[in-house]
Amino acid sequence: MDRGPGENGLRWIADTRNDCFTLTLSEGLSPYELLRSVGAEERHIVPLTGSAAYELLLRDEEDHISDLDFLDWEDPAAVARLASGGFLPTPPDTIVRAGSVAGWAYALEEFGCRTGSYVAELSERGRAFVVHRNAKGFSRVDYGLHGKAVTSFEPGMPHLTNGPSAEVALGFVHRGDEVGDVAFLRFLEGELGIYLPWEETEAELPTAAFSHAAVG
C-alpha cells in the first residue's frame, strides 16, 4: 500500500475496514503515556504487530497457544509476558496498540472503543480525538481539549450530539454522500496534516490488553 505524504493519510483506516474500528489521536503524548492514560500498567505493555493482535482477539480460550502463528509457544518467557499482560489464556475484550506520528500519539483498536471513555485524560496536553465505527456501521467522534471532554457527535447526524456542534467546536460540517467517519478523517487530514503509513501501523507497537472494554 504505497501512499504519498498527505494522500489519504487517515482515511484508509476506515476504507480498509468493513466492520468496527477505533482510531485515537492524542496531542503531545508518547505511545506509552497514551496507554497509561486509558488504564494500562507499563509492566504489562508488550510489543505486538497488527496481525498478532488480531490473532489474539479472534482465538477461542480452548485453542492451544501453538495455533498462534506469531508466538514461539515453547518460549516460556514470551508466553509469560502475554499471560501477565492479560492476552492469554482468555482472549481480551479489546487490544489497544499505540504509536506516534508528528507530535501526536495514535492508537488503534479493532473491535472495542476503550479510549472513548478517556478523552479528557487523553487531552491533557492539547487535543484528543477518538473516531469509532461500531459493528452496525454507526460512527461517533469524541473530542477533548486541555483535560476536558468537549463534545461527542455522530458525523452527519447533528441531532445526536452531546455538547457543542461539530461545526462550532471544530469547524467540521459533513456534506455530500461520503460515509460520516471517512468524511471526518478527511477533515482531520487537512486540519492536522497527519499522514499515518499503513506499514507503520502494522509493525510492532506498544500494546495493552483490556477486559470488560467499552464496545460499540
Backbone as JSON Lines, residues from 0, in Angstrom:
{"i":0,"aa":"M","n":[0.85,-1.19,0.0],"ca":[0.0,0.0,0.0],"c":[0.88,1.23,0.0]}
{"i":1,"aa":"D","n":[1.16,1.77,-1.2],"ca":[2.04,2.93,-1.34],"c":[1.22,4.21,-1.34]}
{"i":2,"aa":"R","n":[1.54,5.14,-0.46],"ca":[0.82,6.4,-0.4],"c":[1.84,7.52,-0.25]}
{"i":3,"aa":"G","n":[1.61,8.62,-0.96],"ca":[2.47,9.77,-0.81],"c":[2.07,10.59,0.4]}
{"i":4,"aa":"P","n":[2.96,11.48,0.87],"ca":[2.65,12.31,2.03],"c":[1.37,13.1,1.82]}
{"i":5,"aa":"G","n":[0.47,13.01,2.81],"ca":[-0.78,13.76,2.76],"c":[-1.86,13.09,1.93]}
{"i":6,"aa":"E","n":[-1.53,12.03,1.17],"ca":[-2.51,11.38,0.32],"c":[-3.25,10.31,1.13]}
{"i":7,"aa":"N","n":[-4.54,10.55,1.35],"ca":[-5.34,9.57,2.09],"c":[-4.64,9.18,3.38]}
{"i":8,"aa":"G","n":[-4.16,10.19,4.11],"ca":[-3.3,9.94,5.26],"c":[-3.96,9.28,6.45]}
{"i":9,"aa":"L","n":[-5.28,9.44,6.6],"ca":[-6.01,8.77,7.68],"c":[-7.21,8.0,7.16]}
{"i":10,"aa":"R","n":[-7.73,8.39,6.01],"ca":[-8.98,7.8,5.53],"c":[-8.89,6.3,5.3]}
{"i":11,"aa":"W","n":[-7.7,5.81,4.98],"ca":[-7.57,4.39,4.7],"c":[-7.97,3.54,5.9]}
{"i":12,"aa":"I","n":[-7.88,4.09,7.11],"ca":[-8.23,3.33,8.31],"c":[-9.68,2.89,8.25]}
{"i":13,"aa":"A","n":[-10.55,3.79,7.75],"ca":[-11.95,3.42,7.56],"c":[-12.16,2.66,6.26]}
{"i":14,"aa":"D","n":[-11.43,3.04,5.21],"ca":[-11.62,2.42,3.9],"c":[-11.3,0.94,3.91]}
{"i":15,"aa":"T","n":[-10.33,0.52,4.72],"ca":[-9.88,-0.88,4.7],"c":[-10.6,-1.75,5.71]}
{"i":16,"aa":"R","n":[-11.54,-1.18,6.46],"ca":[-12.26,-1.96,7.47],"c":[-13.75,-1.93,7.17]}
{"i":17,"aa":"N","n":[-14.32,-3.12,7.01],"ca":[-15.74,-3.2,6.71],"c":[-16.6,-3.22,7.97]}
{"i":18,"aa":"D","n":[-15.96,-3.52,9.09],"ca":[-16.74,-3.57,10.33],"c":[-16.26,-2.48,11.28]}
{"i":19,"aa":"C","n":[-16.06,-2.8,12.54],"ca":[-15.77,-1.74,13.51],"c":[-14.27,-1.48,13.65]}
{"i":20,"aa":"F","n":[-13.96,-0.25,14.09],"ca":[-12.59,0.15,14.36],"c":[-12.63,1.38,15.25]}
{"i":21,"aa":"T","n":[-11.5,1.67,15.87],"ca":[-11.34,2.91,16.62],"c":[-9.95,3.47,16.34]}
{"i":22,"aa":"L","n":[-9.9,4.74,15.97],"ca":[-8.64,5.48,15.85],"c":[-8.65,6.57,16.9]}
{"i":23,"aa":"T","n":[-7.57,6.66,17.66],"ca":[-7.42,7.7,18.68],"c":[-6.19,8.53,18.37]}
{"i":24,"aa":"L","n":[-6.29,9.83,18.5],"ca":[-5.16,10.75,18.35],"c":[-5.07,11.6,19.59]}
{"i":25,"aa":"S","n":[-3.88,11.67,20.18],"ca":[-3.67,12.41,21.43],"c":[-2.44,13.3,21.28]}
{"i":26,"aa":"E","n":[-2.67,14.59,21.36],"ca":[-1.61,15.55,21.1],"c":[-0.61,15.61,22.26]}
{"i":27,"aa":"G","n":[0.69,15.51,21.93],"ca":[1.74,15.71,22.92],"c":[2.07,14.53,23.8]}
{"i":28,"aa":"L","n":[1.37,13.41,23.64],"ca":[1.66,12.23,24.45],"c":[2.55,11.26,23.69]}
{"i":29,"aa":"S","n":[3.29,10.45,24.43],"ca":[4.01,9.33,23.84],"c":[3.06,8.13,23.77]}
{"i":30,"aa":"P","n":[3.4,7.11,22.98],"ca":[2.54,5.92,22.96],"c":[2.34,5.3,24.34]}
{"i":31,"aa":"Y","n":[3.39,5.24,25.15],"ca":[3.25,4.65,26.49],"c":[2.37,5.52,27.37]}
{"i":32,"aa":"E","n":[2.48,6.84,27.23],"ca":[1.63,7.73,28.01],"c":[0.16,7.58,27.6]}
{"i":33,"aa":"L","n":[-0.07,7.39,26.32],"ca":[-1.44,7.16,25.87],"c":[-2.01,5.9,26.51]}
{"i":34,"aa":"L","n":[-1.25,4.82,26.46],"ca":[-1.74,3.56,27.03],"c":[-1.96,3.67,28.53]}
{"i":35,"aa":"R","n":[-1.07,4.36,29.22],"ca":[-1.27,4.55,30.67],"c":[-2.51,5.39,30.94]}
{"i":36,"aa":"S","n":[-2.79,6.34,30.07],"ca":[-3.95,7.21,30.26],"c":[-5.27,6.45,30.17]}
{"i":37,"aa":"V","n":[-5.28,5.32,29.49],"ca":[-6.51,4.53,29.38],"c":[-6.48,3.31,30.3]}
{"i":38,"aa":"G","n":[-5.56,3.3,31.25],"ca":[-5.59,2.28,32.29],"c":[-4.58,1.16,32.2]}
{"i":39,"aa":"A","n":[-3.65,1.24,31.26],"ca":[-2.65,0.17,31.15],"c":[-1.54,0.36,32.17]}
{"i":40,"aa":"E","n":[-1.03,-0.74,32.69],"ca":[0.17,-0.71,33.53],"c":[1.37,-0.96,32.63]}
{"i":41,"aa":"E","n":[2.39,-0.11,32.77],"ca":[3.51,-0.17,31.84],"c":[4.18,-1.55,31.84]}
{"i":42,"aa":"R","n":[4.23,-2.21,32.99],"ca":[4.89,-3.52,33.04],"c":[4.11,-4.59,32.26]}
{"i":43,"aa":"H","n":[2.86,-4.29,31.89],"ca":[2.05,-5.25,31.14],"c":[1.94,-4.91,29.66]}
{"i":44,"aa":"I","n":[2.63,-3.84,29.24],"ca":[2.63,-3.46,27.84],"c":[3.67,-4.29,27.09]}
{"i":45,"aa":"V","n":[3.27,-4.87,25.96],"ca":[4.18,-5.69,25.16],"c":[4.14,-5.22,23.71]}
{"i":46,"aa":"P","n":[5.23,-5.42,22.95],"ca":[5.21,-5.05,21.53],"c":[4.5,-6.12,20.71]}
{"i":47,"aa":"L","n":[3.52,-5.71,19.9],"ca":[2.81,-6.65,19.05],"c":[2.54,-6.03,17.69]}
{"i":48,"aa":"T","n":[2.56,-6.85,16.66],"ca":[2.15,-6.4,15.33],"c":[0.62,-6.4,15.24]}
{"i":49,"aa":"G","n":[0.11,-5.78,14.2],"ca":[-1.33,-5.77,13.99],"c":[-1.89,-7.17,13.79]}
{"i":50,"aa":"S","n":[-1.18,-8.0,13.04],"ca":[-1.68,-9.36,12.8],"c":[-1.66,-10.2,14.07]}
{"i":51,"aa":"A","n":[-0.66,-10.0,14.94],"ca":[-0.61,-10.74,16.2],"c":[-1.77,-10.34,17.1]}
{"i":52,"aa":"A","n":[-2.06,-9.05,17.18],"ca":[-3.19,-8.6,18.0],"c":[-4.49,-9.19,17.48]}
{"i":53,"aa":"Y","n":[-4.64,-9.23,16.17],"ca":[-5.86,-9.78,15.57],"c":[-6.0,-11.27,15.9]}
{"i":54,"aa":"E","n":[-4.91,-12.0,15.83],"ca":[-4.93,-13.42,16.19],"c":[-5.39,-13.62,17.63]}
{"i":55,"aa":"L","n":[-4.86,-12.82,18.53],"ca":[-5.2,-12.95,19.94],"c":[-6.66,-12.63,20.21]}
{"i":56,"aa":"L","n":[-7.2,-11.66,19.5],"ca":[-8.6,-11.28,19.7],"c":[-9.56,-12.33,19.18]}
{"i":57,"aa":"L","n":[-9.18,-13.01,18.1],"ca":[-10.1,-13.94,17.45],"c":[-10.01,-15.37,17.96]}
{"i":58,"aa":"R","n":[-9.0,-15.67,18.78],"ca":[-8.84,-17.06,19.23],"c":[-9.88,-17.41,20.28]}
{"i":59,"aa":"D","n":[-10.18,-18.7,20.39],"ca":[-11.03,-19.21,21.46],"c":[-10.15,-19.63,22.63]}
{"i":60,"aa":"E","n":[-10.68,-19.49,23.83],"ca":[-9.9,-19.84,25.02],"c":[-9.46,-21.29,24.99]}
{"i":61,"aa":"E","n":[-10.25,-22.15,24.35],"ca":[-9.92,-23.57,24.29],"c":[-8.81,-23.89,23.3]}
{"i":62,"aa":"D","n":[-8.5,-22.95,22.41],"ca":[-7.46,-23.19,21.41],"c":[-6.09,-23.27,22.08]}
{"i":63,"aa":"H","n":[-5.26,-24.17,21.6],"ca":[-3.91,-24.27,22.14],"c":[-3.08,-23.1,21.62]}
{"i":64,"aa":"I","n":[-2.19,-22.6,22.46],"ca":[-1.39,-21.44,22.06],"c":[-0.45,-21.75,20.9]}
{"i":65,"aa":"S","n":[-0.23,-23.01,20.63],"ca":[0.61,-23.36,19.48],"c":[-0.05,-22.97,18.16]}
{"i":66,"aa":"D","n":[-1.36,-22.67,18.2],"ca":[-2.06,-22.23,16.99],"c":[-1.75,-20.78,16.63]}
{"i":67,"aa":"L","n":[-1.13,-20.06,17.55],"ca":[-0.8,-18.66,17.29],"c":[0.47,-18.59,16.43]}
{"i":68,"aa":"D","n":[0.34,-18.07,15.22],"ca":[1.45,-18.08,14.27],"c":[2.63,-17.24,14.73]}
{"i":69,"aa":"F","n":[2.36,-16.15,15.45],"ca":[3.43,-15.21,15.8],"c":[4.22,-15.64,17.04]}
{"i":70,"aa":"L","n":[3.71,-16.6,17.8],"ca":[4.28,-16.92,19.11],"c":[5.06,-18.22,19.08]}
{"i":71,"aa":"D","n":[6.26,-18.19,19.64],"ca":[7.0,-19.43,19.91],"c":[6.49,-19.97,21.23]}
{"i":72,"aa":"W","n":[5.52,-20.88,21.17],"ca":[4.84,-21.33,22.37],"c":[5.74,-22.14,23.3]}
{"i":73,"aa":"E","n":[6.92,-22.53,22.81],"ca":[7.87,-23.24,23.66],"c":[8.84,-22.29,24.35]}
{"i":74,"aa":"D","n":[8.62,-20.99,24.17],"ca":[9.42,-19.97,24.85],"c":[8.64,-19.51,26.09]}
{"i":75,"aa":"P","n":[9.0,-20.04,27.28],"ca":[8.19,-19.74,28.47],"c":[8.17,-18.25,28.83]}
{"i":76,"aa":"A","n":[9.25,-17.52,28.54],"ca":[9.28,-16.1,28.85],"c":[8.28,-15.33,27.99]}
{"i":77,"aa":"A","n":[8.22,-15.67,26.71],"ca":[7.28,-15.0,25.8],"c":[5.84,-15.29,26.2]}
{"i":78,"aa":"V","n":[5.56,-16.53,26.54],"ca":[4.2,-16.9,26.95],"c":[3.84,-16.2,28.26]}
{"i":79,"aa":"A","n":[4.8,-16.13,29.2],"ca":[4.55,-15.49,30.49],"c":[4.26,-14.0,30.32]}
{"i":80,"aa":"R","n":[4.97,-13.32,29.39],"ca":[4.73,-11.89,29.16],"c":[3.3,-11.66,28.68]}
{"i":81,"aa":"L","n":[2.84,-12.51,27.78],"ca":[1.49,-12.36,27.27],"c":[0.45,-12.69,28.34]}
{"i":82,"aa":"A","n":[0.73,-13.71,29.13],"ca":[-0.21,-14.1,30.19],"c":[-0.31,-13.02,31.26]}
{"i":83,"aa":"S","n":[0.83,-12.46,31.68],"ca":[0.8,-11.44,32.73],"c":[0.15,-10.15,32.23]}
{"i":84,"aa":"G","n":[0.2,-9.92,30.9],"ca":[-0.41,-8.73,30.33],"c":[-1.89,-8.88,30.04]}
{"i":85,"aa":"G","n":[-2.46,-10.08,30.26],"ca":[-3.88,-10.28,30.04],"c":[-4.25,-10.7,28.62]}
{"i":86,"aa":"F","n":[-3.25,-11.06,27.8],"ca":[-3.53,-11.51,26.44],"c":[-3.9,-12.99,26.39]}
{"i":87,"aa":"L","n":[-3.43,-13.75,27.37],"ca":[-3.65,-15.19,27.48],"c":[-4.01,-15.51,28.94]}
{"i":88,"aa":"P","n":[-4.68,-16.64,29.21],"ca":[-5.24,-17.6,28.25],"c":[-6.59,-17.16,27.68]}
{"i":89,"aa":"T","n":[-7.33,-16.3,28.44],"ca":[-8.63,-15.83,27.95],"c":[-8.43,-14.67,26.98]}
{"i":90,"aa":"P","n":[-9.04,-14.72,25.81],"ca":[-8.9,-13.59,24.88],"c":[-9.43,-12.31,25.51]}
{"i":91,"aa":"P","n":[-8.69,-11.21,25.4],"ca":[-9.16,-9.94,25.98],"c":[-10.35,-9.41,25.19]}
{"i":92,"aa":"D","n":[-11.09,-8.48,25.82],"ca":[-12.2,-7.84,25.11],"c":[-11.7,-6.9,24.02]}
{"i":93,"aa":"T","n":[-10.63,-6.21,24.29],"ca":[-10.07,-5.33,23.27],"c":[-8.56,-5.22,23.48]}
{"i":94,"aa":"I","n":[-7.87,-4.89,22.41],"ca":[-6.43,-4.69,22.44],"c":[-6.15,-3.32,21.84]}
{"i":95,"aa":"V","n":[-5.37,-2.51,22.55],"ca":[-5.04,-1.16,22.1],"c":[-3.56,-1.13,21.76]}
{"i":96,"aa":"R","n":[-3.25,-0.76,20.51],"ca":[-1.87,-0.63,20.05],"c":[-1.6,0.85,19.79]}
{"i":97,"aa":"A","n":[-0.46,1.33,20.26],"ca":[-0.19,2.78,20.19],"c":[1.14,3.06,19.51]}
{"i":98,"aa":"G","n":[1.15,4.13,18.73],"ca":[2.37,4.59,18.08],"c":[2.42,6.11,18.12]}
{"i":99,"aa":"S","n":[3.35,6.7,17.37],"ca":[3.48,8.15,17.37],"c":[3.67,8.65,15.95]}
{"i":100,"aa":"V","n":[3.17,9.87,15.71],"ca":[3.31,10.49,14.4],"c":[3.21,12.01,14.57]}
{"i":101,"aa":"A","n":[4.25,12.73,14.16],"ca":[4.23,14.19,14.04],"c":[3.7,14.91,15.28]}
{"i":102,"aa":"G","n":[4.21,14.53,16.46],"ca":[3.81,15.21,17.68],"c":[2.54,14.69,18.32]}
{"i":103,"aa":"W","n":[2.02,13.62,17.79],"ca":[0.8,13.0,18.32],"c":[1.08,11.53,18.64]}
{"i":104,"aa":"A","n":[0.39,11.02,19.65],"ca":[0.29,9.57,19.83],"c":[-1.0,9.13,19.16]}
{"i":105,"aa":"Y","n":[-0.96,7.96,18.56],"ca":[-2.19,7.4,17.99],"c":[-2.4,6.01,18.57]}
{"i":106,"aa":"A","n":[-3.64,5.56,18.54],"ca":[-3.96,4.21,18.98],"c":[-4.98,3.62,18.04]}
{"i":107,"aa":"L","n":[-4.9,2.3,17.86],"ca":[-5.83,1.56,17.02],"c":[-6.44,0.42,17.81]}
{"i":108,"aa":"E","n":[-7.75,0.27,17.69],"ca":[-8.47,-0.88,18.24],"c":[-9.31,-1.47,17.12]}
{"i":109,"aa":"E","n":[-9.36,-2.8,17.06],"ca":[-10.12,-3.45,16.0],"c":[-11.61,-3.5,16.31]}
{"i":110,"aa":"F","n":[-11.97,-3.76,17.56],"ca":[-13.38,-4.0,17.88],"c":[-13.91,-3.05,18.95]}
{"i":111,"aa":"G","n":[-13.19,-2.85,20.03],"ca":[-13.69,-2.05,21.14],"c":[-13.45,-0.57,20.95]}
{"i":112,"aa":"C","n":[-13.86,0.19,21.96],"ca":[-13.63,1.64,21.97],"c":[-13.31,2.07,23.4]}
{"i":113,"aa":"R","n":[-12.3,1.43,23.98],"ca":[-11.92,1.78,25.34],"c":[-11.5,3.25,25.45]}
{"i":114,"aa":"T","n":[-10.77,3.72,24.46],"ca":[-10.22,5.07,24.54],"c":[-11.3,6.14,24.58]}
{"i":115,"aa":"G","n":[-12.49,5.84,24.03],"ca":[-13.56,6.82,24.01],"c":[-14.01,7.26,25.4]}
{"i":116,"aa":"S","n":[-13.76,6.42,26.4],"ca":[-14.14,6.77,27.77],"c":[-13.09,7.62,28.46]}
{"i":117,"aa":"Y","n":[-11.97,7.88,27.8],"ca":[-10.85,8.58,28.42],"c":[-10.42,9.82,27.63]}
{"i":118,"aa":"V","n":[-11.35,10.4,26.88],"ca":[-10.96,11.52,26.01],"c":[-10.45,12.71,26.81]}
{"i":119,"aa":"A","n":[-10.97,12.91,28.03],"ca":[-10.46,14.02,28.86],"c":[-9.01,13.78,29.24]}
{"i":120,"aa":"E","n":[-8.71,12.56,29.72],"ca":[-7.34,12.23,30.12],"c":[-6.39,12.28,28.92]}
{"i":121,"aa":"L","n":[-6.87,11.89,27.77],"ca":[-6.04,11.86,26.57],"c":[-5.75,13.25,26.02]}
{"i":122,"aa":"S","n":[-6.48,14.25,26.5],"ca":[-6.3,15.62,26.01],"c":[-5.56,16.51,27.0]}
{"i":123,"aa":"E","n":[-4.87,15.91,27.95],"ca":[-4.2,16.7,29.0],"c":[-3.2,17.7,28.42]}
{"i":124,"aa":"R","n":[-2.57,17.38,27.3],"ca":[-1.54,18.26,26.73],"c":[-1.98,18.95,25.45]}
{"i":125,"aa":"G","n":[-3.26,18.93,25.18],"ca":[-3.74,19.57,23.96],"c":[-5.06,18.99,23.53]}
{"i":126,"aa":"R","n":[-5.09,18.5,22.3],"ca":[-6.33,17.96,21.73],"c":[-6.3,16.44,21.72]}
{"i":127,"aa":"A","n":[-7.49,15.85,21.74],"ca":[-7.62,14.41,21.59],"c":[-8.87,14.11,20.77]}
{"i":128,"aa":"F","n":[-8.75,13.16,19.86],"ca":[-9.87,12.74,19.02],"c":[-9.99,11.22,19.1]}
{"i":129,"aa":"V","n":[-11.21,10.74,19.23],"ca":[-11.49,9.31,19.15],"c":[-12.56,9.11,18.08]}
{"i":130,"aa":"V","n":[-12.21,8.39,17.02],"ca":[-13.14,8.12,15.92],"c":[-13.47,6.63,15.96]}
{"i":131,"aa":"H","n":[-14.76,6.32,16.15],"ca":[-15.17,4.92,16.32],"c":[-16.3,4.57,15.38]}
{"i":132,"aa":"R","n":[-16.18,3.43,14.73],"ca":[-17.28,2.84,13.95],"c":[-17.65,1.51,14.61]}
{"i":133,"aa":"N","n":[-18.92,1.34,14.95],"ca":[-19.31,0.1,15.62],"c":[-19.71,-0.97,14.61]}
{"i":134,"aa":"A","n":[-20.05,-2.16,15.13],"ca":[-20.31,-3.31,14.27],"c":[-21.54,-3.11,13.39]}
{"i":135,"aa":"K","n":[-22.41,-2.17,13.75],"ca":[-23.61,-1.9,12.95],"c":[-23.37,-0.8,11.91]}
{"i":136,"aa":"G","n":[-22.15,-0.28,11.87],"ca":[-21.82,0.72,10.88],"c":[-22.04,2.16,11.31]}
{"i":137,"aa":"F","n":[-22.47,2.36,12.56],"ca":[-22.66,3.73,13.05],"c":[-21.31,4.26,13.56]}
{"i":138,"aa":"S","n":[-21.09,5.55,13.35],"ca":[-19.81,6.13,13.76],"c":[-20.03,7.23,14.78]}
{"i":139,"aa":"R","n":[-18.98,7.47,15.59],"ca":[-19.04,8.51,16.61],"c":[-17.65,9.11,16.78]}
{"i":140,"aa":"V","n":[-17.62,10.41,17.06],"ca":[-16.37,11.12,17.31],"c":[-16.45,11.75,18.69]}
{"i":141,"aa":"D","n":[-15.42,11.53,19.49],"ca":[-15.28,12.2,20.78],"c":[-14.1,13.15,20.67]}
{"i":142,"aa":"Y","n":[-14.28,14.36,21.22],"ca":[-13.24,15.37,21.14],"c":[-12.99,15.96,22.53]}
{"i":143,"aa":"G","n":[-11.7,16.01,22.93],"ca":[-11.31,16.6,24.19],"c":[-10.26,17.67,23.98]}
{"i":144,"aa":"L","n":[-10.19,18.61,24.91],"ca":[-9.23,19.71,24.81],"c":[-8.77,20.11,26.2]}
{"i":145,"aa":"H","n":[-7.45,20.1,26.41],"ca":[-6.84,20.55,27.67],"c":[-7.48,19.91,28.9]}
{"i":146,"aa":"G","n":[-7.64,18.59,28.84],"ca":[-8.1,17.84,30.0],"c":[-9.6,17.79,30.2]}
{"i":147,"aa":"K","n":[-10.37,18.25,29.21],"ca":[-11.83,18.23,29.34],"c":[-12.47,17.64,28.09]}
{"i":148,"aa":"A","n":[-13.5,16.83,28.3],"ca":[-14.29,16.34,27.17],"c":[-15.13,17.49,26.64]}
{"i":149,"aa":"V","n":[-15.0,17.8,25.36],"ca":[-15.68,18.97,24.79],"c":[-17.0,18.58,24.15]}
{"i":150,"aa":"T","n":[-16.96,17.58,23.25],"ca":[-18.18,17.2,22.55],"c":[-18.07,15.78,22.04]}
{"i":151,"aa":"S","n":[-19.24,15.19,21.76],"ca":[-19.32,13.85,21.18],"c":[-20.45,13.89,20.15]}
{"i":152,"aa":"F","n":[-20.16,13.43,18.93],"ca":[-21.16,13.58,17.87],"c":[-21.06,12.45,16.86]}
{"i":153,"aa":"E","n":[-22.15,12.25,16.12],"ca":[-22.17,11.32,15.01],"c":[-22.1,12.14,13.73]}
{"i":154,"aa":"P","n":[-21.04,12.0,12.94],"ca":[-20.91,12.81,11.73],"c":[-22.13,12.67,10.83]}
{"i":155,"aa":"G","n":[-22.69,13.81,10.43],"ca":[-23.85,13.8,9.55],"c":[-25.17,13.67,10.27]}
{"i":156,"aa":"M","n":[-25.15,13.52,11.58],"ca":[-26.4,13.38,12.36],"c":[-26.33,14.36,13.54]}
{"i":157,"aa":"P","n":[-26.48,15.63,13.28],"ca":[-26.28,16.66,14.31],"c":[-27.2,16.54,15.51]}
{"i":158,"aa":"H","n":[-28.37,15.88,15.34],"ca":[-29.29,15.73,16.48],"c":[-28.76,14.74,17.51]}
{"i":159,"aa":"L","n":[-27.71,13.99,17.17],"ca":[-27.13,13.02,18.1],"c":[-25.81,13.55,18.67]}
{"i":160,"aa":"T","n":[-25.8,14.8,19.05],"ca":[-24.6,15.45,19.57],"c":[-24.75,15.69,21.06]}
{"i":161,"aa":"N","n":[-23.68,15.39,21.79],"ca":[-23.64,15.66,23.23],"c":[-22.57,16.72,23.48]}
{"i":162,"aa":"G","n":[-22.99,17.99,23.52],"ca":[-22.05,19.1,23.64],"c":[-22.21,20.04,22.46]}
{"i":163,"aa":"P","n":[-21.25,20.95,22.27],"ca":[-21.33,21.87,21.13],"c":[-21.33,21.09,19.82]}
{"i":164,"aa":"S","n":[-21.92,21.69,18.8],"ca":[-21.95,21.04,17.5],"c":[-20.54,20.88,16.95]}
{"i":165,"aa":"A","n":[-20.39,19.93,16.02],"ca":[-19.08,19.72,15.4],"c":[-18.61,20.97,14.67]}
{"i":166,"aa":"E","n":[-19.55,21.72,14.1],"ca":[-19.18,22.94,13.39],"c":[-18.65,24.0,14.36]}
{"i":167,"aa":"V","n":[-19.32,24.14,15.5],"ca":[-18.89,25.13,16.49],"c":[-17.57,24.73,17.14]}
{"i":168,"aa":"A","n":[-17.46,23.46,17.54],"ca":[-16.27,23.02,18.28],"c":[-15.05,22.85,17.4]}
{"i":169,"aa":"L","n":[-15.26,22.43,16.15],"ca":[-14.12,22.06,15.31],"c":[-14.14,22.69,13.92]}
{"i":170,"aa":"G","n":[-15.25,23.27,13.52],"ca":[-15.36,23.77,12.16],"c":[-15.65,22.69,11.14]}
{"i":171,"aa":"F","n":[-16.15,21.54,11.61],"ca":[-16.43,20.41,10.72],"c":[-17.9,20.39,10.35]}
{"i":172,"aa":"V","n":[-18.17,20.33,9.05],"ca":[-19.53,20.18,8.54],"c":[-19.52,19.0,7.57]}
{"i":173,"aa":"H","n":[-20.41,18.05,7.81],"ca":[-20.47,16.88,6.93],"c":[-21.36,17.2,5.74]}
{"i":174,"aa":"R","n":[-20.76,17.21,4.55],"ca":[-21.51,17.48,3.33],"c":[-21.33,16.31,2.37]}
{"i":175,"aa":"G","n":[-22.33,16.11,1.52],"ca":[-22.2,15.1,0.48],"c":[-22.58,13.71,0.97]}
{"i":176,"aa":"D","n":[-22.25,12.73,0.14],"ca":[-22.66,11.35,0.39],"c":[-21.58,10.5,1.05]}
{"i":177,"aa":"E","n":[-20.44,11.07,1.37],"ca":[-19.35,10.3,1.95],"c":[-19.73,9.79,3.33]}
{"i":178,"aa":"V","n":[-19.32,8.56,3.65],"ca":[-19.59,7.99,4.96],"c":[-19.06,8.92,6.05]}
{"i":179,"aa":"G","n":[-19.82,9.05,7.15],"ca":[-19.51,10.05,8.16],"c":[-18.11,9.97,8.74]}
{"i":180,"aa":"D","n":[-17.66,8.76,9.12],"ca":[-16.34,8.67,9.73],"c":[-15.24,8.93,8.7]}
{"i":181,"aa":"V","n":[-15.47,8.55,7.44],"ca":[-14.49,8.83,6.39],"c":[-14.39,10.34,6.16]}
{"i":182,"aa":"A","n":[-15.54,11.01,6.16],"ca":[-15.55,12.47,5.97],"c":[-14.8,13.16,7.1]}
{"i":183,"aa":"F","n":[-14.97,12.66,8.33],"ca":[-14.27,13.31,9.44],"c":[-12.77,13.03,9.39]}
{"i":184,"aa":"L","n":[-12.39,11.82,9.01],"ca":[-10.97,11.53,8.87],"c":[-10.34,12.39,7.77]}
{"i":185,"aa":"R","n":[-11.08,12.61,6.7],"ca":[-10.59,13.51,5.64],"c":[-10.38,14.92,6.22]}
{"i":186,"aa":"F","n":[-11.33,15.36,7.03],"ca":[-11.23,16.68,7.67],"c":[-9.98,16.75,8.55]}
{"i":187,"aa":"L","n":[-9.74,15.7,9.35],"ca":[-8.56,15.7,10.23],"c":[-7.26,15.73,9.43]}
{"i":188,"aa":"E","n":[-7.24,15.03,8.3],"ca":[-6.05,15.06,7.45],"c":[-5.68,16.49,7.11]}
{"i":189,"aa":"G","n":[-6.7,17.26,6.71],"ca":[-6.44,18.64,6.32],"c":[-6.09,19.53,7.49]}
{"i":190,"aa":"E","n":[-6.79,19.33,8.62],"ca":[-6.58,20.19,9.78],"c":[-5.24,19.93,10.46]}
{"i":191,"aa":"L","n":[-4.88,18.65,10.59],"ca":[-3.69,18.28,11.36],"c":[-2.48,17.99,10.48]}
{"i":192,"aa":"G","n":[-2.7,17.72,9.2],"ca":[-1.59,17.39,8.32],"c":[-0.92,16.08,8.67]}
{"i":193,"aa":"I","n":[-1.7,15.14,9.2],"ca":[-1.12,13.86,9.64],"c":[-1.21,12.84,8.52]}
{"i":194,"aa":"Y","n":[-0.1,12.18,8.26],"ca":[-0.02,11.05,7.34],"c":[0.43,9.84,8.13]}
{"i":195,"aa":"L","n":[-0.43,8.87,8.24],"ca":[-0.16,7.69,9.05],"c":[0.03,6.48,8.13]}
{"i":196,"aa":"P","n":[1.27,6.08,7.88],"ca":[1.51,4.98,6.94],"c":[0.96,3.65,7.45]}
{"i":197,"aa":"W","n":[0.3,2.94,6.57],"ca":[-0.25,1.63,6.91],"c":[0.84,0.7,7.42]}
{"i":198,"aa":"E","n":[2.01,0.74,6.77],"ca":[3.09,-0.18,7.16],"c":[3.51,0.04,8.61]}
{"i":199,"aa":"E","n":[3.53,1.29,9.05],"ca":[3.92,1.57,10.44],"c":[2.88,1.05,11.42]}
{"i":200,"aa":"T","n":[1.62,1.17,11.06],"ca":[0.57,0.72,11.98],"c":[0.55,-0.79,12.12]}
{"i":201,"aa":"E","n":[1.05,-1.51,11.11],"ca":[1.06,-2.97,11.16],"c":[2.32,-3.53,11.81]}
{"i":202,"aa":"A","n":[3.35,-2.7,11.96],"ca":[4.59,-3.16,12.6],"c":[4.39,-3.3,14.1]}
{"i":203,"aa":"E","n":[5.41,-3.79,14.8],"ca":[5.32,-3.93,16.26],"c":[5.14,-2.57,16.92]}
{"i":204,"aa":"L","n":[4.12,-2.48,17.78],"ca":[3.84,-1.26,18.53],"c":[3.57,-1.62,19.98]}
{"i":205,"aa":"P","n":[3.82,-0.71,20.92],"ca":[3.45,-0.96,22.32],"c":[1.95,-1.27,22.4]}
{"i":206,"aa":"T","n":[1.62,-2.33,23.11],"ca":[0.27,-2.87,23.07],"c":[-0.21,-3.27,24.46]}
{"i":207,"aa":"A","n":[-1.48,-2.99,24.74],"ca":[-2.08,-3.37,26.03],"c":[-3.4,-4.09,25.78]}
{"i":208,"aa":"A","n":[-3.68,-5.06,26.64],"ca":[-4.92,-5.83,26.56],"c":[-5.86,-5.39,27.69]}
{"i":209,"aa":"F","n":[-7.15,-5.38,27.4],"ca":[-8.15,-4.98,28.4],"c":[-9.34,-5.91,28.33]}
{"i":210,"aa":"S","n":[-9.88,-6.24,29.5],"ca":[-11.14,-6.95,29.58],"c":[-12.22,-5.98,30.01]}
{"i":211,"aa":"H","n":[-13.46,-6.37,29.78],"ca":[-14.61,-5.52,30.11],"c":[-14.45,-4.14,29.49]}
{"i":212,"aa":"A","n":[-14.08,-4.11,28.2],"ca":[-13.85,-2.85,27.49],"c":[-15.18,-2.23,27.09]}
{"i":213,"aa":"A","n":[-15.16,-0.93,26.88],"ca":[-16.31,-0.27,26.28],"c":[-16.36,-0.7,24.82]}
{"i":214,"aa":"V","n":[-17.53,-1.12,24.37],"ca":[-17.67,-1.57,22.99],"c":[-18.82,-0.84,22.34]}
{"i":215,"aa":"G","n":[-18.72,-0.74,21.0],"ca":[-19.75,-0.03,20.27],"c":[-20.9,-0.93,19.89]}
